[in-house]
Amino acid sequence: MKKLITTTIIFCTLLACNKNECVNSEKARIENNQIDGCGYTIRLNNGDQIEPVNLADFDIQPKHNQKVWVSYHINQNLSASICMVGDIVVIDCISER
C-alpha cells in the first residue's frame, strides 16, 4: 500500500512539473532586446529567434530570460520589422515552464 501511495505521489508531482498547456509547442525563452522599438523577442531552444506580433494578447507578463512553451505560425502578411532578428510570427499559444 505504501508503494502505491508513494508511486502515486511521484507520478502526480511529475505531472505538476510539466505545465505545458500548449499543443505542439517548443521550449523557448523570452528576451528583451535592447534595440529601440524592438521590445520582446523569443529565442527558441534550437537558437533561432522569432519576433511575435501578438505577445500582448496573452495572459503572461514577459520578463527577460523567462522560460516558456510556445507554439506559433509564420506571419505571411509581414516580411520586415524593426528588429530584423528572426521570422515574424503569430503566437498560437504561450505558457510559462
Phi and psi restraints in degrees (range 20) as a CNS / XPLOR table:
assign (resid 1 and name C) (resid 2 and name N)
       (resid 2 and name CA) (resid 2 and name C) 1.0 -64.4 20.0 2
assign (resid 2 and name N) (resid 2 and name CA)
       (resid 2 and name C) (resid 3 and name N) 1.0 -36.8 20.0 2
assign (resid 2 and name C) (resid 3 and name N)
       (resid 3 and name CA) (resid 3 and name C) 1.0 -64.6 20.0 2
assign (resid 3 and name N) (resid 3 and name CA)
       (resid 3 and name C) (resid 4 and name N) 1.0 -39.4 20.0 2
assign (resid 3 and name C) (resid 4 and name N)
       (resid 4 and name CA) (resid 4 and name C) 1.0 -64.5 20.0 2
assign (resid 4 and name N) (resid 4 and name CA)
       (resid 4 and name C) (resid 5 and name N) 1.0 -44.7 20.0 2
assign (resid 4 and name C) (resid 5 and name N)
       (resid 5 and name CA) (resid 5 and name C) 1.0 -64.3 20.0 2
assign (resid 5 and name N) (resid 5 and name CA)
       (resid 5 and name C) (resid 6 and name N) 1.0 -45.3 20.0 2
assign (resid 5 and name C) (resid 6 and name N)
       (resid 6 and name CA) (resid 6 and name C) 1.0 -62.1 20.0 2
assign (resid 6 and name N) (resid 6 and name CA)
       (resid 6 and name C) (resid 7 and name N) 1.0 -44.7 20.0 2
assign (resid 6 and name C) (resid 7 and name N)
       (resid 7 and name CA) (resid 7 and name C) 1.0 -62.4 20.0 2
assign (resid 7 and name N) (resid 7 and name CA)
       (resid 7 and name C) (resid 8 and name N) 1.0 -42.1 20.0 2
assign (resid 7 and name C) (resid 8 and name N)
       (resid 8 and name CA) (resid 8 and name C) 1.0 -62.9 20.0 2
assign (resid 8 and name N) (resid 8 and name CA)
       (resid 8 and name C) (resid 9 and name N) 1.0 -43.5 20.0 2
assign (resid 8 and name C) (resid 9 and name N)
       (resid 9 and name CA) (resid 9 and name C) 1.0 -63.2 20.0 2
assign (resid 9 and name N) (resid 9 and name CA)
       (resid 9 and name C) (resid 10 and name N) 1.0 -44.8 20.0 2
assign (resid 9 and name C) (resid 10 and name N)
       (resid 10 and name CA) (resid 10 and name C) 1.0 -63.0 20.0 2
assign (resid 10 and name N) (resid 10 and name CA)
       (resid 10 and name C) (resid 11 and name N) 1.0 -44.3 20.0 2
assign (resid 10 and name C) (resid 11 and name N)
       (resid 11 and name CA) (resid 11 and name C) 1.0 -60.9 20.0 2
assign (resid 11 and name N) (resid 11 and name CA)
       (resid 11 and name C) (resid 12 and name N) 1.0 -45.9 20.0 2
assign (resid 11 and name C) (resid 12 and name N)
       (resid 12 and name CA) (resid 12 and name C) 1.0 -64.6 20.0 2
assign (resid 12 and name N) (resid 12 and name CA)
       (resid 12 and name C) (resid 13 and name N) 1.0 -38.0 20.0 2
assign (resid 12 and name C) (resid 13 and name N)
       (resid 13 and name CA) (resid 13 and name C) 1.0 -63.6 20.0 2
assign (resid 13 and name N) (resid 13 and name CA)
       (resid 13 and name C) (resid 14 and name N) 1.0 -44.0 20.0 2
assign (resid 13 and name C) (resid 14 and name N)
       (resid 14 and name CA) (resid 14 and name C) 1.0 -63.6 20.0 2
assign (resid 14 and name N) (resid 14 and name CA)
       (resid 14 and name C) (resid 15 and name N) 1.0 -39.5 20.0 2
assign (resid 14 and name C) (resid 15 and name N)
       (resid 15 and name CA) (resid 15 and name C) 1.0 -65.9 20.0 2
assign (resid 15 and name N) (resid 15 and name CA)
       (resid 15 and name C) (resid 16 and name N) 1.0 -37.4 20.0 2
assign (resid 15 and name C) (resid 16 and name N)
       (resid 16 and name CA) (resid 16 and name C) 1.0 -69.1 20.0 2
assign (resid 16 and name N) (resid 16 and name CA)
       (resid 16 and name C) (resid 17 and name N) 1.0 -29.1 20.0 2
assign (resid 16 and name C) (resid 17 and name N)
       (resid 17 and name CA) (resid 17 and name C) 1.0 -70.4 20.0 2
assign (resid 17 and name N) (resid 17 and name CA)
       (resid 17 and name C) (resid 18 and name N) 1.0 -30.6 20.0 2
assign (resid 17 and name C) (resid 18 and name N)
       (resid 18 and name CA) (resid 18 and name C) 1.0 -97.9 20.0 2
assign (resid 18 and name N) (resid 18 and name CA)
       (resid 18 and name C) (resid 19 and name N) 1.0 89.1 20.0 2
assign (resid 18 and name C) (resid 19 and name N)
       (resid 19 and name CA) (resid 19 and name C) 1.0 -95.5 20.0 2
assign (resid 19 and name N) (resid 19 and name CA)
       (resid 19 and name C) (resid 20 and name N) 1.0 38.9 20.0 2
assign (resid 19 and name C) (resid 20 and name N)
       (resid 20 and name CA) (resid 20 and name C) 1.0 -76.1 20.0 2
assign (resid 20 and name N) (resid 20 and name CA)
       (resid 20 and name C) (resid 21 and name N) 1.0 105.6 20.0 2
assign (resid 20 and name C) (resid 21 and name N)
       (resid 21 and name CA) (resid 21 and name C) 1.0 -90.9 20.0 2
assign (resid 21 and name N) (resid 21 and name CA)
       (resid 21 and name C) (resid 22 and name N) 1.0 -7.2 20.0 2
assign (resid 21 and name C) (resid 22 and name N)
       (resid 22 and name CA) (resid 22 and name C) 1.0 -100.0 20.0 2
assign (resid 22 and name N) (resid 22 and name CA)
       (resid 22 and name C) (resid 23 and name N) 1.0 128.2 20.0 2
assign (resid 22 and name C) (resid 23 and name N)
       (resid 23 and name CA) (resid 23 and name C) 1.0 -78.6 20.0 2
assign (resid 23 and name N) (resid 23 and name CA)
       (resid 23 and name C) (resid 24 and name N) 1.0 140.2 20.0 2
assign (resid 23 and name C) (resid 24 and name N)
       (resid 24 and name CA) (resid 24 and name C) 1.0 53.5 20.0 2
assign (resid 24 and name N) (resid 24 and name CA)
       (resid 24 and name C) (resid 25 and name N) 1.0 44.1 20.0 2
assign (resid 24 and name C) (resid 25 and name N)
       (resid 25 and name CA) (resid 25 and name C) 1.0 -98.6 20.0 2
assign (resid 25 and name N) (resid 25 and name CA)
       (resid 25 and name C) (resid 26 and name N) 1.0 168.5 20.0 2
assign (resid 25 and name C) (resid 26 and name N)
       (resid 26 and name CA) (resid 26 and name C) 1.0 -120.6 20.0 2
assign (resid 26 and name N) (resid 26 and name CA)
       (resid 26 and name C) (resid 27 and name N) 1.0 151.2 20.0 2
assign (resid 26 and name C) (resid 27 and name N)
       (resid 27 and name CA) (resid 27 and name C) 1.0 -72.4 20.0 2
assign (resid 27 and name N) (resid 27 and name CA)
       (resid 27 and name C) (resid 28 and name N) 1.0 139.2 20.0 2
assign (resid 27 and name C) (resid 28 and name N)
       (resid 28 and name CA) (resid 28 and name C) 1.0 -158.3 20.0 2
assign (resid 28 and name N) (resid 28 and name CA)
       (resid 28 and name C) (resid 29 and name N) 1.0 177.0 20.0 2
assign (resid 28 and name C) (resid 29 and name N)
       (resid 29 and name CA) (resid 29 and name C) 1.0 -143.0 20.0 2
assign (resid 29 and name N) (resid 29 and name CA)
       (resid 29 and name C) (resid 30 and name N) 1.0 148.3 20.0 2
assign (resid 29 and name C) (resid 30 and name N)
       (resid 30 and name CA) (resid 30 and name C) 1.0 -83.2 20.0 2
assign (resid 30 and name N) (resid 30 and name CA)
       (resid 30 and name C) (resid 31 and name N) 1.0 137.6 20.0 2
assign (resid 30 and name C) (resid 31 and name N)
       (resid 31 and name CA) (resid 31 and name C) 1.0 -124.2 20.0 2
assign (resid 31 and name N) (resid 31 and name CA)
       (resid 31 and name C) (resid 32 and name N) 1.0 138.2 20.0 2
assign (resid 31 and name C) (resid 32 and name N)
       (resid 32 and name CA) (resid 32 and name C) 1.0 -96.5 20.0 2
assign (resid 32 and name N) (resid 32 and name CA)
       (resid 32 and name C) (resid 33 and name N) 1.0 101.4 20.0 2
assign (resid 32 and name C) (resid 33 and name N)
       (resid 33 and name CA) (resid 33 and name C) 1.0 -70.5 20.0 2
assign (resid 33 and name N) (resid 33 and name CA)
       (resid 33 and name C) (resid 34 and name N) 1.0 143.2 20.0 2
assign (resid 33 and name C) (resid 34 and name N)
       (resid 34 and name CA) (resid 34 and name C) 1.0 -90.0 20.0 2
assign (resid 34 and name N) (resid 34 and name CA)
       (resid 34 and name C) (resid 35 and name N) 1.0 6.7 20.0 2
assign (resid 34 and name C) (resid 35 and name N)
       (resid 35 and name CA) (resid 35 and name C) 1.0 -77.2 20.0 2
assign (resid 35 and name N) (resid 35 and name CA)
       (resid 35 and name C) (resid 36 and name N) 1.0 132.3 20.0 2
assign (resid 35 and name C) (resid 36 and name N)
       (resid 36 and name CA) (resid 36 and name C) 1.0 -55.6 20.0 2
assign (resid 36 and name N) (resid 36 and name CA)
       (resid 36 and name C) (resid 37 and name N) 1.0 129.2 20.0 2
assign (resid 36 and name C) (resid 37 and name N)
       (resid 37 and name CA) (resid 37 and name C) 1.0 78.3 20.0 2
assign (resid 37 and name N) (resid 37 and name CA)
       (resid 37 and name C) (resid 38 and name N) 1.0 2.2 20.0 2
assign (resid 37 and name C) (resid 38 and name N)
       (resid 38 and name CA) (resid 38 and name C) 1.0 -86.8 20.0 2
assign (resid 38 and name N) (resid 38 and name CA)
       (resid 38 and name C) (resid 39 and name N) 1.0 -46.9 20.0 2
assign (resid 38 and name C) (resid 39 and name N)
       (resid 39 and name CA) (resid 39 and name C) 1.0 74.5 20.0 2
assign (resid 39 and name N) (resid 39 and name CA)
       (resid 39 and name C) (resid 40 and name N) 1.0 -144.3 20.0 2
assign (resid 39 and name C) (resid 40 and name N)
       (resid 40 and name CA) (resid 40 and name C) 1.0 -88.7 20.0 2
assign (resid 40 and name N) (resid 40 and name CA)
       (resid 40 and name C) (resid 41 and name N) 1.0 139.1 20.0 2
assign (resid 40 and name C) (resid 41 and name N)
       (resid 41 and name CA) (resid 41 and name C) 1.0 -122.8 20.0 2
assign (resid 41 and name N) (resid 41 and name CA)
       (resid 41 and name C) (resid 42 and name N) 1.0 173.4 20.0 2
assign (resid 41 and name C) (resid 42 and name N)
       (resid 42 and name CA) (resid 42 and name C) 1.0 -124.6 20.0 2
assign (resid 42 and name N) (resid 42 and name CA)
       (resid 42 and name C) (resid 43 and name N) 1.0 127.1 20.0 2
assign (resid 42 and name C) (resid 43 and name N)
       (resid 43 and name CA) (resid 43 and name C) 1.0 -99.3 20.0 2
assign (resid 43 and name N) (resid 43 and name CA)
       (resid 43 and name C) (resid 44 and name N) 1.0 116.5 20.0 2
assign (resid 43 and name C) (resid 44 and name N)
       (resid 44 and name CA) (resid 44 and name C) 1.0 -74.0 20.0 2
assign (resid 44 and name N) (resid 44 and name CA)
       (resid 44 and name C) (resid 45 and name N) 1.0 160.2 20.0 2
assign (resid 44 and name C) (resid 45 and name N)
       (resid 45 and name CA) (resid 45 and name C) 1.0 -60.6 20.0 2
assign (resid 45 and name N) (resid 45 and name CA)
       (resid 45 and name C) (resid 46 and name N) 1.0 -25.9 20.0 2
assign (resid 45 and name C) (resid 46 and name N)
       (resid 46 and name CA) (resid 46 and name C) 1.0 -83.1 20.0 2
assign (resid 46 and name N) (resid 46 and name CA)
       (resid 46 and name C) (resid 47 and name N) 1.0 0.5 20.0 2
assign (resid 46 and name C) (resid 47 and name N)
       (resid 47 and name CA) (resid 47 and name C) 1.0 100.2 20.0 2
assign (resid 47 and name N) (resid 47 and name CA)
       (resid 47 and name C) (resid 48 and name N) 1.0 -17.2 20.0 2
assign (resid 47 and name C) (resid 48 and name N)
       (resid 48 and name CA) (resid 48 and name C) 1.0 -67.0 20.0 2
assign (resid 48 and name N) (resid 48 and name CA)
       (resid 48 and name C) (resid 49 and name N) 1.0 151.2 20.0 2
assign (resid 48 and name C) (resid 49 and name N)
       (resid 49 and name CA) (resid 49 and name C) 1.0 -116.9 20.0 2
assign (resid 49 and name N) (resid 49 and name CA)
       (resid 49 and name C) (resid 50 and name N) 1.0 139.5 20.0 2
assign (resid 49 and name C) (resid 50 and name N)
       (resid 50 and name CA) (resid 50 and name C) 1.0 -125.7 20.0 2
assign (resid 50 and name N) (resid 50 and name CA)
       (resid 50 and name C) (resid 51 and name N) 1.0 153.4 20.0 2
assign (resid 50 and name C) (resid 51 and name N)
       (resid 51 and name CA) (resid 51 and name C) 1.0 -113.9 20.0 2
assign (resid 51 and name N) (resid 51 and name CA)
       (resid 51 and name C) (resid 52 and name N) 1.0 104.1 20.0 2
assign (resid 51 and name C) (resid 52 and name N)
       (resid 52 and name CA) (resid 52 and name C) 1.0 -77.9 20.0 2
assign (resid 52 and name N) (resid 52 and name CA)
       (resid 52 and name C) (resid 53 and name N) 1.0 140.3 20.0 2
assign (resid 52 and name C) (resid 53 and name N)
       (resid 53 and name CA) (resid 53 and name C) 1.0 -97.1 20.0 2
assign (resid 53 and name N) (resid 53 and name CA)
       (resid 53 and name C) (resid 54 and name N) 1.0 -9.8 20.0 2
assign (resid 53 and name C) (resid 54 and name N)
       (resid 54 and name CA) (resid 54 and name C) 1.0 -132.3 20.0 2
assign (resid 54 and name N) (resid 54 and name CA)
       (resid 54 and name C) (resid 55 and name N) 1.0 30.8 20.0 2
assign (resid 54 and name C) (resid 55 and name N)
       (resid 55 and name CA) (resid 55 and name C) 1.0 -59.0 20.0 2
assign (resid 55 and name N) (resid 55 and name CA)
       (resid 55 and name C) (resid 56 and name N) 1.0 -35.4 20.0 2
assign (resid 55 and name C) (resid 56 and name N)
       (resid 56 and name CA) (resid 56 and name C) 1.0 -68.9 20.0 2
assign (resid 56 and name N) (resid 56 and name CA)
       (resid 56 and name C) (resid 57 and name N) 1.0 -12.9 20.0 2
assign (resid 56 and name C) (resid 57 and name N)
       (resid 57 and name CA) (resid 57 and name C) 1.0 -75.3 20.0 2
assign (resid 57 and name N) (resid 57 and name CA)
       (resid 57 and name C) (resid 58 and name N) 1.0 -9.1 20.0 2
assign (resid 57 and name C) (resid 58 and name N)
       (resid 58 and name CA) (resid 58 and name C) 1.0 -108.7 20.0 2
assign (resid 58 and name N) (resid 58 and name CA)
       (resid 58 and name C) (resid 59 and name N) 1.0 153.2 20.0 2
assign (resid 58 and name C) (resid 59 and name N)
       (resid 59 and name CA) (resid 59 and name C) 1.0 -82.5 20.0 2
assign (resid 59 and name N) (resid 59 and name CA)
       (resid 59 and name C) (resid 60 and name N) 1.0 69.1 20.0 2
assign (resid 59 and name C) (resid 60 and name N)
       (resid 60 and name CA) (resid 60 and name C) 1.0 -143.5 20.0 2
assign (resid 60 and name N) (resid 60 and name CA)
       (resid 60 and name C) (resid 61 and name N) 1.0 136.1 20.0 2
assign (resid 60 and name C) (resid 61 and name N)
       (resid 61 and name CA) (resid 61 and name C) 1.0 -96.7 20.0 2
assign (resid 61 and name N) (resid 61 and name CA)
       (resid 61 and name C) (resid 62 and name N) 1.0 98.5 20.0 2
assign (resid 61 and name C) (resid 62 and name N)
       (resid 62 and name CA) (resid 62 and name C) 1.0 -65.1 20.0 2
assign (resid 62 and name N) (resid 62 and name CA)
       (resid 62 and name C) (resid 63 and name N) 1.0 137.1 20.0 2
assign (resid 62 and name C) (resid 63 and name N)
       (resid 63 and name CA) (resid 63 and name C) 1.0 -134.8 20.0 2
assign (resid 63 and name N) (resid 63 and name CA)
       (resid 63 and name C) (resid 64 and name N) 1.0 149.0 20.0 2
assign (resid 63 and name C) (resid 64 and name N)
       (resid 64 and name CA) (resid 64 and name C) 1.0 -59.3 20.0 2
assign (resid 64 and name N) (resid 64 and name CA)
       (resid 64 and name C) (resid 65 and name N) 1.0 133.1 20.0 2
assign (resid 64 and name C) (resid 65 and name N)
       (resid 65 and name CA) (resid 65 and name C) 1.0 67.8 20.0 2
assign (resid 65 and name N) (resid 65 and name CA)
       (resid 65 and name C) (resid 66 and name N) 1.0 16.5 20.0 2
assign (resid 65 and name C) (resid 66 and name N)
       (resid 66 and name CA) (resid 66 and name C) 1.0 -69.9 20.0 2
assign (resid 66 and name N) (resid 66 and name CA)
       (resid 66 and name C) (resid 67 and name N) 1.0 127.8 20.0 2
assign (resid 66 and name C) (resid 67 and name N)
       (resid 67 and name CA) (resid 67 and name C) 1.0 -81.4 20.0 2
assign (resid 67 and name N) (resid 67 and name CA)
       (resid 67 and name C) (resid 68 and name N) 1.0 133.1 20.0 2
assign (resid 67 and name C) (resid 68 and name N)
       (resid 68 and name CA) (resid 68 and name C) 1.0 -141.0 20.0 2
assign (resid 68 and name N) (resid 68 and name CA)
       (resid 68 and name C) (resid 69 and name N) 1.0 163.7 20.0 2
assign (resid 68 and name C) (resid 69 and name N)
       (resid 69 and name CA) (resid 69 and name C) 1.0 -102.6 20.0 2
assign (resid 69 and name N) (resid 69 and name CA)
       (resid 69 and name C) (resid 70 and name N) 1.0 137.1 20.0 2
assign (resid 69 and name C) (resid 70 and name N)
       (resid 70 and name CA) (resid 70 and name C) 1.0 -142.6 20.0 2
assign (resid 70 and name N) (resid 70 and name CA)
       (resid 70 and name C) (resid 71 and name N) 1.0 137.7 20.0 2
assign (resid 70 and name C) (resid 71 and name N)
       (resid 71 and name CA) (resid 71 and name C) 1.0 -124.3 20.0 2
assign (resid 71 and name N) (resid 71 and name CA)
       (resid 71 and name C) (resid 72 and name N) 1.0 144.7 20.0 2
assign (resid 71 and name C) (resid 72 and name N)
       (resid 72 and name CA) (resid 72 and name C) 1.0 -158.1 20.0 2
assign (resid 72 and name N) (resid 72 and name CA)
       (resid 72 and name C) (resid 73 and name N) 1.0 171.1 20.0 2
assign (resid 72 and name C) (resid 73 and name N)
       (resid 73 and name CA) (resid 73 and name C) 1.0 -139.4 20.0 2
assign (resid 73 and name N) (resid 73 and name CA)
       (resid 73 and name C) (resid 74 and name N) 1.0 154.1 20.0 2
assign (resid 73 and name C) (resid 74 and name N)
       (resid 74 and name CA) (resid 74 and name C) 1.0 -66.6 20.0 2
assign (resid 74 and name N) (resid 74 and name CA)
       (resid 74 and name C) (resid 75 and name N) 1.0 135.6 20.0 2
assign (resid 74 and name C) (resid 75 and name N)
       (resid 75 and name CA) (resid 75 and name C) 1.0 -80.9 20.0 2
assign (resid 75 and name N) (resid 75 and name CA)
       (resid 75 and name C) (resid 76 and name N) 1.0 110.4 20.0 2
assign (resid 75 and name C) (resid 76 and name N)
       (resid 76 and name CA) (resid 76 and name C) 1.0 -76.0 20.0 2
assign (resid 76 and name N) (resid 76 and name CA)
       (resid 76 and name C) (resid 77 and name N) 1.0 -14.1 20.0 2
assign (resid 76 and name C) (resid 77 and name N)
       (resid 77 and name CA) (resid 77 and name C) 1.0 -87.2 20.0 2
assign (resid 77 and name N) (resid 77 and name CA)
       (resid 77 and name C) (resid 78 and name N) 1.0 -19.9 20.0 2
assign (resid 77 and name C) (resid 78 and name N)
       (resid 78 and name CA) (resid 78 and name C) 1.0 -118.7 20.0 2
assign (resid 78 and name N) (resid 78 and name CA)
       (resid 78 and name C) (resid 79 and name N) 1.0 135.1 20.0 2
assign (resid 78 and name C) (resid 79 and name N)
       (resid 79 and name CA) (resid 79 and name C) 1.0 -120.0 20.0 2
assign (resid 79 and name N) (resid 79 and name CA)
       (resid 79 and name C) (resid 80 and name N) 1.0 -11.1 20.0 2
assign (resid 79 and name C) (resid 80 and name N)
       (resid 80 and name CA) (resid 80 and name C) 1.0 -140.4 20.0 2
assign (resid 80 and name N) (resid 80 and name CA)
       (resid 80 and name C) (resid 81 and name N) 1.0 153.2 20.0 2
assign (resid 80 and name C) (resid 81 and name N)
       (resid 81 and name CA) (resid 81 and name C) 1.0 -144.7 20.0 2
assign (resid 81 and name N) (resid 81 and name CA)
       (resid 81 and name C) (resid 82 and name N) 1.0 176.9 20.0 2
assign (resid 81 and name C) (resid 82 and name N)
       (resid 82 and name CA) (resid 82 and name C) 1.0 -68.1 20.0 2
assign (resid 82 and name N) (resid 82 and name CA)
       (resid 82 and name C) (resid 83 and name N) 1.0 -41.6 20.0 2
assign (resid 82 and name C) (resid 83 and name N)
       (resid 83 and name CA) (resid 83 and name C) 1.0 -69.9 20.0 2
assign (resid 83 and name N) (resid 83 and name CA)
       (resid 83 and name C) (resid 84 and name N) 1.0 -47.8 20.0 2
assign (resid 83 and name C) (resid 84 and name N)
       (resid 84 and name CA) (resid 84 and name C) 1.0 53.4 20.0 2
assign (resid 84 and name N) (resid 84 and name CA)
       (resid 84 and name C) (resid 85 and name N) 1.0 44.8 20.0 2
assign (resid 84 and name C) (resid 85 and name N)
       (resid 85 and name CA) (resid 85 and name C) 1.0 -112.2 20.0 2
assign (resid 85 and name N) (resid 85 and name CA)
       (resid 85 and name C) (resid 86 and name N) 1.0 -9.4 20.0 2
assign (resid 85 and name C) (resid 86 and name N)
       (resid 86 and name CA) (resid 86 and name C) 1.0 -177.1 20.0 2
assign (resid 86 and name N) (resid 86 and name CA)
       (resid 86 and name C) (resid 87 and name N) 1.0 -174.5 20.0 2
assign (resid 86 and name C) (resid 87 and name N)
       (resid 87 and name CA) (resid 87 and name C) 1.0 -64.0 20.0 2
assign (resid 87 and name N) (resid 87 and name CA)
       (resid 87 and name C) (resid 88 and name N) 1.0 142.1 20.0 2
assign (resid 87 and name C) (resid 88 and name N)
       (resid 88 and name CA) (resid 88 and name C) 1.0 -86.2 20.0 2
assign (resid 88 and name N) (resid 88 and name CA)
       (resid 88 and name C) (resid 89 and name N) 1.0 125.2 20.0 2
assign (resid 88 and name C) (resid 89 and name N)
       (resid 89 and name CA) (resid 89 and name C) 1.0 -129.8 20.0 2
assign (resid 89 and name N) (resid 89 and name CA)
       (resid 89 and name C) (resid 90 and name N) 1.0 159.6 20.0 2
assign (resid 89 and name C) (resid 90 and name N)
       (resid 90 and name CA) (resid 90 and name C) 1.0 -106.9 20.0 2
assign (resid 90 and name N) (resid 90 and name CA)
       (resid 90 and name C) (resid 91 and name N) 1.0 122.9 20.0 2
assign (resid 90 and name C) (resid 91 and name N)
       (resid 91 and name CA) (resid 91 and name C) 1.0 -77.2 20.0 2
assign (resid 91 and name N) (resid 91 and name CA)
       (resid 91 and name C) (resid 92 and name N) 1.0 129.1 20.0 2
assign (resid 91 and name C) (resid 92 and name N)
       (resid 92 and name CA) (resid 92 and name C) 1.0 -90.3 20.0 2
assign (resid 92 and name N) (resid 92 and name CA)
       (resid 92 and name C) (resid 93 and name N) 1.0 -35.9 20.0 2
assign (resid 92 and name C) (resid 93 and name N)
       (resid 93 and name CA) (resid 93 and name C) 1.0 -157.2 20.0 2
assign (resid 93 and name N) (resid 93 and name CA)
       (resid 93 and name C) (resid 94 and name N) 1.0 142.1 20.0 2
assign (resid 93 and name C) (resid 94 and name N)
       (resid 94 and name CA) (resid 94 and name C) 1.0 -146.9 20.0 2
assign (resid 94 and name N) (resid 94 and name CA)
       (resid 94 and name C) (resid 95 and name N) 1.0 136.3 20.0 2
assign (resid 94 and name C) (resid 95 and name N)
       (resid 95 and name CA) (resid 95 and name C) 1.0 -148.5 20.0 2
assign (resid 95 and name N) (resid 95 and name CA)
       (resid 95 and name C) (resid 96 and name N) 1.0 154.5 20.0 2
assign (resid 95 and name C) (resid 96 and name N)
       (resid 96 and name CA) (resid 96 and name C) 1.0 -69.8 20.0 2
assign (resid 96 and name N) (resid 96 and name CA)
       (resid 96 and name C) (resid 97 and name N) 1.0 152.0 20.0 2
